[in-house]
């Protein structure tokens, strides 16, 4: 029986991407630039890390803390997508254009129904840190995607995940 080298390559690439811990829908980010951009690259899933529908209410009765934390999660998701996209060789402006609606779509589909837990926010920071550290190993940098040192960047992401 002849080995299927094409299938083997696809499986290996899939395992590498899955093992990287990317918290984004990288296929829609790095897909064919000639195809139309999807309107909603980030749809809610039944991910075990997502909180069930219902309010995450603070002791004072508001959910402002939850909304701020969840917005930070969405921003980290967008930043992860931009870094993943540029790591494939695409231009920064193209990657920003593809991911421009990520925060708003994420907020509507994941934050409004209270589907983002603190653990998921921190996990997204972990995914972002892996990509950021790979692109921004030294500080200061002239790279527009690297405004902070990796440690400062990770600390800022994590600080945004606290209710």
Secondary structure by P-SEA (a helix, b strand, c coil): ccccaaaaaaaaaaaaaaacccccccccccccccccccccccccccccccccccccccccccaaaaaaaaaaaaaaaaaaaaaaaaaacccaaaaaaaacaaaaaaaacccccccccaaaaaaaaaaaaaaaaaaccccccccccccccaaaaaaaaaaaacc
